[in-house]
Amino acid sequence: EGETDADGARDGSGSSGGKCGNSKKPRLIWTPALHARFLAAVQQLGIRHAVPKTILSMMGVAGMTRENVASHLQKYRLYLKRLAGLPPNAPLSGEALQQVTRAMRGPHQMPLGNAAGASSSGGLGAGGGLG
């Protein structure tokens, strides 16, 4: 279910040394289907209680790592803060969550190609956004 970038594009998580080995895993592309599984797990746990290890086990996607989920969760939390008008370093309070929930009116899919964290170093594929 999870797609990978076959050209082995760097996701910014390796060392900056000159060696380029084939042992590096290809980066994960967050398809809309994978993001939907991620959202279902986060919504079941609650955003403040969602941790990468638990989300990973709930998603049940072969080949996905805790680091893949941790990065996506971090970007999703930043996205929610931006929707609530909070600075990135502000805590995601219950009041802010209610504000975002009211604005979203139900499960929210981030738009494809969203600039929030959709950079070449973010581990997201082209056009994949966080959607």
Secondary structure, 3 states (H helix, E strand, C coil): CCEECCCCCCCCCCCCCCCCCCCCCCCEECCHHHHHHHHHHHHHHCCCCCCHHHHHHHHCCCCCCHHHHHHHHHHHHHHHHHHHCCCCCCCCCHHHHHHHHHHHCCCCCCCCCCCCCCCCCCCCCCCCCCC
